[in-house]
C-alpha cells in the first residue's frame, strides 16, 4: 500500500503498490487545511501524518488503513517518521 498527499491542501490517499484507483484515507475537518507527510509504523497498518490547520496549530496524528478516524499525538512543525527500535522522530520549534 502507498499513502500520499496529491495536493498542498486536502486529505491523504492510498493506492495499492501494484496500481489501481486512489482512495481517500483521511478526512480534513475544519479548521484543518491539509494532511501531509504520511509514514507507516512497523505493523504496516498504522501510520502517522502531519495535520496543518488554519489556526497554525499543526500536529502529528495517527490513523490506520482500516479506519477513517485519526487521533492527535502531539504538536509538531513537520511530519514524523519511525526510527527503530521504537522512536518517533519529528521537529518541534526548530529542534
C-alpha positions, 0 to 999 in steps of 0.5 A: 500500500502507498499513502500520499498527499496529491495536493498542498491542501486536502486529505491523504490517499492510498493506492495499492503498490501494484496500481489501481484507483486512489482512495481517500484515507483521511478526512480534513475537518475544519479548521484543518487545511491539509494532511501531509507527510504520511509514514507507516509504523512497523505493523504496516497498518498504522501510520502517522501524518502531519495535520496543518490547520488554519489556526497554525496549530499543526500536529502529528496524528495517527490513523490506520488503513482500516479506519477513517478516524485519526487521533492527535499525538502531539504538536509538531512543525513537520511530519514524523517518521519511525526510527527503530527500535521504537522512536518517533522522530519529528521537529518541534520549534526548530529542534 
